[in-house]
């Protein structure tokens, strides 16, 4: 089993059974440190090429050299420890399952607003909530995991530093915006591909195609905004399939069928269904990685 698989297993277990350890992740302090370092170096624009090279690329390269140095020492245990620590620090920062559950389980308006803020969804709009949750999952789960698999701990650091530096969003034509697109674009497409496999393929493909053909965007547009309509359509289909199964079970048991609506809490239902799909995507990623490892393609 590769370092990526072991590190991910450790991070998921720790996040589930020791959620209080998430307090060790301090992205706010890292963002402040990046800003302070940029000011000390006289970098007036955080979005410029020099800032990107010195504050994001250089630390990632140094970590890459460190992991190469540790790779052949102490039977690889030092490299494994480094990978676990870095992936844990780049994960999240908050636990996605806990934040979704906090929104679903509460109905009190002020508590729900706070839960939505913790989840990163300030606008309680049920139809768009699944798509926005997919963006949150890209930031918390799939981005760090993908780049960790590709480049090791250096990849996870590259992704997290890029995300921290680009909040708030930079100008579209800046070097920082281009780097963010580079780290987000393959992740969003692999999430979409996995969603097509674990969900309804025709629905995902149609939503992805419609977004790219709208307004003459083209197939290779520099954006990951397609993820939202793809997720929203998939959640609608998932809910429809659940209702169909519930109707069949009700018919078999001779009880009244369920209502066609989403119940008294459309937002909670949409987020729950989206979270189910996200776990399916994560499982599909792990299955593919395991198959590649068994086939000897990845190490």
C-alpha positions in Angstrom: 0.0 0.0 0.0 1.4 3.4 -1.0 2.1 6.3 1.3 -0.9 8.1 -0.1 -3.3 5.3 0.9 -1.8 4.9 4.4 -1.7 8.7 5.0 -5.3 9.1 3.8 -6.5 6.2 6.0 -4.8 7.8 9.0 -6.2 11.2 8.3 -9.8 9.9 7.8 -9.6 7.9 11.1 -8.1 10.8 13.0 -10.7 13.3 11.6 -13.5 10.9 12.6 -12.4 9.8 16.0 -10.3 12.8 17.1 -12.2 15.8 15.6 -10.7 18.1 18.3 -7.3 17.6 16.6 -8.5 19.7 13.7 -7.7 22.7 15.9 -4.0 22.1 15.0 -4.8 23.2 11.5 -4.5 27.0 11.6 -5.0 28.2 8.0 -5.6 31.7 9.2 -2.1 31.9 10.8 -0.6 30.5 7.6 -2.4 33.1 5.5 -1.2 35.8 7.9 2.3 34.5 7.7 2.2 34.5 3.9 1.0 38.1 3.9 3.6 39.2 6.5 6.4 37.4 4.6 5.3 39.1 1.4 5.4 42.5 3.0 8.8 41.8 4.5 10.1 40.9 1.1 8.6 44.0 -0.4 6.1 42.1 -2.6 3.3 44.7 -3.0 1.1 42.4 -5.1 0.2 39.0 -3.7 -1.1 38.0 -7.2 2.1 38.7 -9.1 4.4 36.1 -10.5 7.3 36.9 -8.1 4.9 36.4 -5.1 3.7 33.1 -6.4 7.2 31.8 -7.0 8.6 32.9 -3.6 5.6 32.3 -1.4 4.0 29.2 -2.9 6.3 27.4 -5.4 9.5 27.8 -3.5 8.2 26.2 -0.2 6.7 23.4 -2.2 10.0 22.7 -4.0 11.9 22.7 -0.7 9.4 20.2 0.8 9.8 18.1 -2.4 13.6 18.0 -1.8 13.0 17.0 1.8 10.7 14.2 0.9 13.3 12.9 -1.6 16.0 13.1 1.0 13.8 11.0 3.4 12.6 8.5 0.8 15.6 6.2 1.2 16.2 6.6 4.9 14.9 4.7 7.9 13.0 2.2 5.7 10.7 5.0 4.4 9.2 5.5 7.8 10.3 9.2 8.0 8.8 9.8 4.6 5.6 8.2 5.7 5.5 10.3 8.9 6.1 13.4 6.9 3.3 12.5 4.5 0.8 11.8 7.3 1.6 15.1 9.0 1.4 17.2 5.9 -1.8 15.6 4.5 -3.4 16.0 8.0 -2.5 19.7 8.1 -3.6 20.3 4.5 -6.9 18.4 5.0 -10.0 20.3 5.8 -9.4 22.5 7.8 -12.8 21.6 9.3 -14.4 18.1 9.2 -16.8 18.1 6.2 -19.0 15.3 7.6 -19.5 17.1 10.9 -20.2 20.4 9.3 -22.8 18.9 7.0 -24.4 17.0 9.9 -24.6 20.3 11.9 -26.6 21.9 9.1 -28.9 18.9 8.6 -29.5 18.3 12.3 -30.5 21.9 13.3 -33.6 23.9 12.3 -33.1 26.9 14.6 -32.3 29.8 12.2 -29.4 31.3 14.1 -27.8 27.9 14.7 -28.3 27.0 11.1 -26.7 30.2 9.8 -23.7 29.5 12.0 -23.5 25.9 10.7 -23.7 27.1 7.1 -20.9 29.6 7.7 -18.7 26.9 9.2 -19.5 24.8 6.1 -18.6 27.7 3.8 -22.2 28.2 2.5 -23.4 31.6 3.4 -26.4 31.6 1.1 -29.1 29.1 2.3 -30.4 28.4 -1.2 -31.3 24.7 -1.4 -31.1 24.2 -5.2 -27.6 25.6 -5.4 -26.4 24.1 -2.1 -25.2 20.7 -3.6 -23.0 22.4 -6.2 -21.5 24.8 -3.7 -20.9 21.8 -1.3 -18.9 20.1 -4.1 -16.6 23.2 -4.3 -16.1 22.9 -0.5 -15.3 19.3 -0.9 -12.8 20.1 -3.7 -11.0 22.4 -1.3 -11.2 20.2 1.8 -10.8 16.7 0.4 -10.1 16.1 -3.2 -7.6 18.9 -3.9 -5.2 17.9 -1.2 -5.6 14.2 -2.0 -5.1 14.5 -5.7 -1.9 16.6 -5.4 -0.7 14.4 -2.6 -0.9 11.4 -4.9 0.7 13.3 -7.7 3.6 15.1 -5.9 3.5 13.7 -2.4 3.5 16.1 0.6 4.8 18.9 -1.7 1.7 18.6 -3.8 -0.6 18.9 -0.8 1.3 22.0 0.4 1.2 23.5 -3.1 -2.5 23.1 -3.3 -3.2 24.5 0.2 -0.8 27.5 -0.1 -2.4 28.3 -3.4 -5.9 28.2 -1.9 -4.9 30.3 1.1 -3.2 32.9 -1.0 -6.1 33.2 -3.5 -8.7 34.0 -0.8 -10.3 36.4 -1.7 -10.2 35.5 -5.4 -7.5 37.3 -7.3 -7.8 39.0 -10.7 -8.6 36.5 -13.5 -5.5 37.5 -15.4 -3.0 37.3 -12.5 -0.4 34.6 -12.0 -2.1 33.5 -8.8 -5.4 33.0 -10.5 -3.7 30.9 -13.2 -2.0 28.8 -10.6 -5.3 28.3 -8.8 -6.9 27.2 -12.0 -4.0 24.7 -12.6 -4.5 23.1 -9.2 -8.3 23.1 -9.4 -9.0 22.1 -13.0 -7.8 18.4 -13.0 -9.4 17.8 -9.6 -12.8 19.1 -10.7 -12.8 17.0 -13.9 -11.8 13.9 -12.0 -14.6 14.5 -9.5 -17.0 14.8 -12.4 -15.7 11.7 -14.1 -16.1 9.7 -10.8 -19.5 11.2 -10.3 -20.5 9.9 -13.7 -19.4 6.4 -12.7 -21.0 6.3 -9.3 -24.1 8.3 -10.2 -26.1 8.7 -13.4 -23.7 8.8 -16.3 -26.1 10.4 -18.8 -27.2 13.1 -16.3 -23.6 14.1 -15.5 -22.5 14.0 -19.2 -25.5 16.1 -20.3 -25.0 18.7 -17.6 -21.2 18.9 -18.3 -21.9 19.3 -22.0 -24.6 21.9 -21.6 -22.4 24.1 -19.5 -19.5 24.0 -21.9 -21.7 24.6 -24.9 -23.6 27.5 -23.3 -22.4 31.0 -24.3 -19.9 29.4 -26.7 -17.5 28.6 -23.8 -15.9 25.7 -25.7 -14.6 22.4 -24.3 -11.4 23.5 -22.7 -12.4 26.7 -21.0 -10.4 27.8 -18.1 -13.0 27.4 -15.4 -14.3 24.8 -12.9 -17.7 26.4 -12.6 -19.2 23.4 -14.5 -19.0 21.4 -11.2 -22.0 23.2 -9.7 -24.6 22.4 -12.4 -23.2 18.8 -12.6 -23.6 18.3 -8.9 -27.1 19.9 -8.8 -28.4 17.7 -11.6 -26.9 14.6 -10.0 -28.5 15.3 -6.6 -31.9 15.8 -8.2 -31.6 12.4 -10.0 -30.3 10.8 -6.8 -33.3 12.1 -4.9 -35.7 10.9 -7.6 -34.1 7.4 -7.5 -34.5 7.3 -3.7 -38.2 8.2 -4.0 -38.7 5.5 -6.7 -37.1 2.9 -4.4 -39.2 4.1 -1.5 -42.4 3.8 -3.6 -41.6 0.3 -4.6 -40.9 -0.7 -1.0 -44.2 0.9 0.1 -46.1 -0.9 -2.6 -44.6 -4.2 -1.6 -45.4 -3.6 2.1 -48.9 -2.2 1.3 -48.3 1.2 3.0 -48.9 4.7 1.6 -46.1 5.9 -0.7 -43.9 8.8 0.3 -44.6 12.3 -0.8 -42.9 13.6 -4.0 -41.4 16.7 -2.3 -38.2 16.9 -0.4 -39.9 17.0 3.0 -39.9 19.9 5.5 -36.2 20.6 5.1 -35.2 20.9 1.4 -31.8 22.3 2.3 -30.9 19.5 4.7 -32.1 16.9 2.3 -30.1 18.4 -0.6 -26.9 18.6 1.5 -27.3 15.0 2.8 -27.8 13.6 -0.7 -24.8 15.6 -2.0 -22.6 14.3 0.9 -23.6 10.8 0.0 -22.4 11.4 -3.6 -19.2 12.9 -2.4 -18.4 9.8 -0.3 -19.1 7.7 -3.4 -16.7 9.8 -5.4 -14.0 9.5 -2.7 -14.5 5.7 -2.6 -14.2 5.5 -6.4 -10.9 7.5 -6.3 -9.6 5.1 -3.7 -10.6 2.0 -5.7 -8.9 3.3 -8.8 -5.7 4.1 -6.8 -5.8 0.7 -5.2 -6.2 -1.0 -8.7 -3.2 1.1 -10.0 -1.1 0.0 -7.1 -2.0 -3.7 -7.5 -1.2 -3.4 -11.2 2.1 -1.9 -10.4 1.4 1.3 -12.3 1.6 3.5 -9.3 4.0 3.2 -6.4 
